[in-house]
């Protein structure tokens, strides 16, 4: 089973929360609930669409590590 890194974004049309793969950042995606199209972006990191997948994966791993450290 392969794992992919996701980020959460709200659909700008229906406001439902979506999990989007990081390799879709900066690309057009469609909401699975209402079908609206929009460009995937990480609101916490507006320049994320300019980063490569490896950099984003490193950022995600650091965030996960920080979260796990805080929950201990």
Buried (B, 14 or more C-beta within 10 A) or exposed (E): EEEEBEBEBEBEEEEEEBEBBBBBBBEEBEBEEEEEEBEBBBEEBEEBBEBEEEEBBEBBEEEEEEEEEEEE
